[in-house]
Structure formats: structure tokens, C-alpha cells
């Protein structure tokens, strides 16, 4: 459980870093997202050894889920980050902080429900073993992406 929480935190940080980077370079956002998506497709296809028949069924379901969670994560997290970076955060009332926490929890619940529905949809396409391999492959891909991002970051 703790390991999964660490992965969730790492993934959240990764998506935040990517979203900040994407929004900072608005003109290149779509290009970068498409590049990452192409790398992810190749990586997951290879890791899961998807046949063409299975891939034909898998990718529409996966892409739909991936797009929905990306939108949800980035639209809502952008609002959260804006509030967290705001200097008024130190002056936030307990009532406002409580409401903000509830919004954050609702966002996490919504992401969880989308993931749960996605896994349910995959059960008709992939075996349970491949669904678990997919989860591992996603984590491996995100770890590699984060490492690449760190390696290309500004020198200290």
C-alpha cells in the first residue's frame, strides 16, 4: 500500500511537472503530448506483446481513458497549483482550506472511479495478468519519462 502511495505521488508529481512544462510552452504542448503518446504506445505494445487483433480493441479503450484522466488531472490540478502558488495561501482561512481539501479529495475520487471503470472495460479485452502487466508497464514508462526529464533538466 505504501509503495503504491509513493507511486501515486510520483505519478502526480510527474503529471504536474509535465503540465507545467506544457503550459509554459503552449505552442509546443500538442507536439510534446503527441511525442510522449507515441513513445507510450510503442512501449506498452512491446511490454504487453499485443497482437494486432487485441491492439485494435485495446487502444481505443486505453486512449479514451488516458485522454479523460489527462484532462481531469491537468484542468483541475492547474487550478489547485494556481491556488497553492498564490501568496494568499498563507492567509487562507480554515474554512477555505477545508473546502479546498474537499475539492482535492473529490478530484482524486473521480480519477479513481475512472481507473476502476477502465479496468472493468479492459477485462473483456485483456487477461487479468496482462491488465496487471499494463499497470507495471505504465509505471515503468512514467519512471523512464521522469528520469529522462530529470536528465535533461537545467544543470545545477
Secondary structure as UniProt FT lines:
FT   HELIX           2..24
FT   HELIX           26..28
FT   HELIX           29..48
FT   HELIX           52..85
FT   HELIX           87..91
FT   HELIX           94..122
FT   TURN            123..125
FT   HELIX           128..151
//
